[in-house]
Amino acid sequence: MKGRWTRPLIAAACAIACTFSGRSATGMIALRAALEMIGVPYSWGGGGVHGPGYGIGKGAKTKGFDCSGLAEYAYARAGALIGSTTQEQWRSGARVPKELVEPGDLVFYDNQPRRAGPEHVGIAVDGQRMVHAPYTGAFVRVDSLNRPDFLGVVRPSAGRSDLGV
């Protein structure tokens, strides 16, 4: 369901992100891969290293991505294996202060603090926006990364392969 504005939006977001100096090539490749998926449906449990896929439960009949599936796909395109769950991805690299977020960094949210680990992940476009697969019934899109349930930022390690994916 990619509209006529998808390619211009991707180009504009990449142009903005690419103007920052000193950014990691891995993060930039991952960001571009995620931006190319704008408009793909959310599918609970869907997607992974090979792209959109059928999920489980509520996502069983929808080919698309959940939040961690989109992040896993984007980083696989950049040559880094970060795991398939938000908990694995939360441990996939170095923690970074929010004020130092760079394009391609993973941004995490914890809306259920009594459960271990983050429940949501997005990929930073810049210090204010992220691309993510938000929830059932929605599509991959760009939204503000400033949310009350913000947990932290991780900059994945390039080429990580110890996750058994």
Backbone torsions as a table, in degrees:
resi	resn	phi	psi	omega
1	MET	NA	40.6	179.6
2	LYS	-79.1	126.0	-177.6
3	GLY	-87.4	-180.0	-178.0
4	ARG	-68.2	-15.2	-179.2
5	TRP	-94.9	-3.2	-175.6
6	THR	-62.1	-52.8	-178.5
7	ARG	-61.7	-45.5	176.6
8	PRO	-61.3	-36.8	178.6
9	LEU	-65.0	-43.7	178.4
10	ILE	-61.9	-46.7	-179.4
11	ALA	-60.8	-44.2	-179.3
12	ALA	-65.1	-44.7	-180.0
13	ALA	-63.8	-41.3	178.5
14	CYS	-66.2	-39.3	179.0
15	ALA	-62.6	-42.9	178.5
16	ILE	-64.0	-49.6	-177.5
17	ALA	-63.5	-38.0	-176.2
18	CYS	-74.6	-11.0	179.1
19	THR	-77.5	-15.2	178.4
20	PHE	-75.4	131.5	-179.8
21	SER	-85.9	154.5	174.6
22	GLY	76.3	14.1	-178.9
23	ARG	-82.8	149.5	-178.2
24	SER	-72.0	140.9	177.2
25	ALA	-62.7	-38.1	-180.0
26	THR	-60.1	-48.5	179.8
27	GLY	-63.0	-39.0	-179.6
28	MET	-68.0	-40.0	178.0
29	ILE	-65.4	-43.2	178.7
30	ALA	-62.1	-43.3	179.7
31	LEU	-61.0	-46.9	-179.8
32	ARG	-61.1	-42.6	179.2
33	ALA	-60.7	-41.4	179.2
34	ALA	-67.3	-42.8	179.7
35	LEU	-62.6	-32.6	178.0
36	GLU	-67.0	-15.1	-179.7
37	MET	-94.6	3.6	176.9
38	ILE	-54.2	132.1	-179.5
39	GLY	97.1	-10.5	177.4
40	VAL	-76.2	138.0	-177.1
41	PRO	-66.0	151.8	170.7
42	TYR	-73.4	136.2	176.1
43	SER	-139.6	111.5	-176.8
44	TRP	-58.4	120.2	-177.8
45	GLY	81.7	6.1	-174.3
46	GLY	-93.9	156.1	174.8
47	GLY	81.6	168.4	-179.9
48	GLY	171.6	-154.1	-173.7
49	VAL	-57.5	-26.8	-177.4
50	HIS	-95.6	0.1	178.6
51	GLY	113.6	-161.8	-178.7
52	PRO	-59.0	146.8	178.5
53	GLY	-153.7	167.3	177.6
54	TYR	-74.4	138.2	-178.2
55	GLY	-90.0	-155.2	179.7
56	ILE	-126.0	164.6	177.6
57	GLY	53.0	-120.0	-179.4
58	LYS	-62.3	-18.3	-178.1
59	GLY	-101.3	5.1	-172.7
60	ALA	-61.9	-27.9	-177.5
61	LYS	-105.9	8.6	-178.3
62	THR	-121.4	126.9	175.7
63	LYS	-90.6	118.7	-177.8
64	GLY	-179.4	-145.3	-178.1
65	PHE	-132.8	148.1	158.7
66	ASP	-98.7	-179.7	-172.8
67	CYS	-60.7	-46.3	-177.7
68	SER	-74.2	-29.1	175.8
69	GLY	-64.8	-39.6	177.2
70	LEU	-64.9	-45.1	179.4
71	ALA	-63.5	-42.4	179.3
72	GLU	-61.5	-45.4	179.1
73	TYR	-60.8	-48.9	-176.1
74	ALA	-60.1	-44.9	-179.9
75	TYR	-72.8	-30.9	174.8
76	ALA	-63.5	-38.7	176.7
77	ARG	-62.1	-27.3	178.9
78	ALA	-91.0	1.1	177.0
79	GLY	88.7	15.1	-179.7
80	ALA	-121.3	130.7	175.8
81	LEU	-96.0	119.0	-174.6
82	ILE	-114.6	2.1	-178.6
83	GLY	95.0	168.2	-173.1
84	SER	-106.7	-5.0	179.3
85	THR	-119.0	159.7	178.2
86	THR	-61.6	-33.5	179.4
87	GLN	-65.4	-43.3	176.8
88	GLU	-65.0	-42.5	-178.2
89	GLN	-66.3	-33.0	177.0
90	TRP	-61.8	-27.1	179.7
91	ARG	-100.8	11.8	-170.4
92	SER	-88.0	4.2	-179.3
93	GLY	-175.5	-158.1	-176.8
94	ALA	-87.4	138.8	174.0
95	ARG	-74.1	141.1	-176.1
96	VAL	-130.4	137.4	175.3
97	PRO	-61.6	145.0	-177.0
98	LYS	-55.0	-37.2	-178.6
99	GLU	-69.8	-9.8	178.3
100	LEU	-109.4	14.1	-179.3
101	VAL	-58.0	138.8	178.6
102	GLU	-121.0	157.1	175.1
103	PRO	-54.5	131.6	-179.9
104	GLY	97.4	-15.6	177.0
105	ASP	-65.4	151.3	175.7
106	LEU	-88.2	132.2	178.1
107	VAL	-114.5	132.9	-171.9
108	PHE	-118.2	150.3	-178.0
109	TYR	-133.5	143.9	-178.3
110	ASP	-130.3	94.7	-178.9
111	ASN	-93.2	1.6	177.0
112	GLN	-133.2	73.8	-173.4
113	PRO	-58.0	-20.4	179.4
114	ARG	-77.0	-14.7	176.0
115	ARG	-98.5	145.9	-179.0
116	ALA	-69.6	135.4	172.1
117	GLY	85.9	165.7	178.4
118	PRO	-74.3	154.2	177.8
119	GLU	-105.1	-12.9	-176.5
120	HIS	-144.3	147.5	177.9
121	VAL	-139.3	144.8	173.0
122	GLY	-135.1	173.3	178.5
123	ILE	-116.0	121.8	-176.6
124	ALA	-62.7	132.0	171.1
125	VAL	-88.4	-40.7	176.6
126	ASP	-159.1	-162.0	-178.2
127	GLY	-74.1	-4.3	-177.0
128	GLN	-122.6	-20.4	-173.0
129	ARG	-129.7	155.8	176.1
130	MET	-138.6	155.0	169.8
131	VAL	-103.3	135.1	-176.7
132	HIS	-160.3	166.3	172.3
133	ALA	-102.0	103.1	-166.4
134	PRO	-77.0	-47.6	-174.7
135	TYR	-173.4	165.7	179.1
136	THR	-54.6	132.0	-179.8
137	GLY	94.2	-11.1	179.7
138	ALA	-103.6	-179.2	-179.9
139	PHE	-127.6	159.0	174.8
140	VAL	-56.3	131.4	-175.2
141	ARG	-157.0	173.7	176.1
142	VAL	-102.1	130.3	178.1
143	ASP	-138.3	172.0	175.1
144	SER	-64.7	142.6	175.3
145	LEU	-91.4	-4.8	177.8
146	ASN	-85.8	103.9	179.4
147	ARG	-136.1	152.6	-177.9
148	PRO	-64.4	-22.4	-178.2
149	ASP	-94.6	18.3	179.1
150	PHE	-56.1	134.3	179.8
151	LEU	-110.9	-47.3	-177.9
152	GLY	172.6	179.7	-177.0
153	VAL	-123.2	138.4	176.0
154	VAL	-127.6	134.3	173.2
155	ARG	-104.0	102.8	-175.9
156	PRO	-59.5	149.4	176.1
157	SER	-80.3	131.7	178.9
158	ALA	-65.2	136.4	173.6
159	GLY	74.6	13.4	-179.8
160	ARG	-59.9	129.2	-176.4
161	SER	-134.9	13.4	-176.4
162	ASP	-92.8	16.3	-177.1
163	LEU	-97.6	-3.2	177.3
164	GLY	68.5	29.2	-179.6
165	VAL	-88.2	NA	NA
